[in-house]
Amino acid sequence: MSIIAARIDNRLLHGIVATQWVPEFRPQRLMVIDDIVANDPTKKAAMRMAKPSGVALSIINKETALANYRAGKYDDHTVFIVARDPQTILDVIQTGQVVPTLVVGGTVFPEEGSDAVQVSSRAYVTKDELPAYRAIAGTGCDITVRYVPADKPVELSSIITL
């Protein structure tokens, strides 16, 4: 098993991920899966500046990540994945990978009148995301809501029906 944890975070790699979550999970590789950043050299370079020392960093699009997992490229690494949405994590799981822990950290503030449910002061789950979260939970993945490791973990299933 190469994936030790995953995180939903709209900011992807930033100070809290680099200085708190990476030390919490101690992966060999931090993997940012995001089509926008992976295909924008300026954003990708800026994100690389936040790379924690001693940890390999991959900033790749979803297609590449899925192909790499199918090919077993990360089988000899411990990996912590960061993505913007649960569908990305579910797609990784559907390649045969196990994600034991998913932390819902920060999401984009929803538009007024949206169907989003606030699950923490910094995170929301939309009606469109529910099927992905349910499928992830169905694999046995422990899904908690926490912005920083010091926060008390709250099971997502205690807030919304999975």
Stockholm file with secondary structure:
# STOCKHOLM 1.0

chainA/1-162         MSIIAARIDNRLLHGIVATQWVPEFRPQRLMVIDDIVANDPTKKAAMRMAKPSGVALSIINKETALANYRAGKYDDHTVFIVARDPQTILDVIQTGQVVPTLVVGGTVFPEEGSDAVQVSSRAYVTKDELPAYRAIAGTGCDITVRYVPADKPVELSSIITL
#=GR chainA/1-162 SS CCEEEEEEETTCSCHHIIIIIHHHHCCSEEEEECHHHHTCHHHHHHHHTTCCTTSEEEEECHHHHHHHHHTTTTTTSCEEEEESSHHHHHHHHTTTCCCCEEEEEECCCCCTTCCCEECSSSCEECGGGHHHHHHHHHTTCEEEECSSTTSCCEEGGGTSCC
#=GC SS_cons         CCEEEEEEETTCSCHHIIIIIHHHHCCSEEEEECHHHHTCHHHHHHHHTTCCTTSEEEEECHHHHHHHHHTTTTTTSCEEEEESSHHHHHHHHTTTCCCCEEEEEECCCCCTTCCCEECSSSCEECGGGHHHHHHHHHTTCEEEECSSTTSCCEEGGGTSCC
//
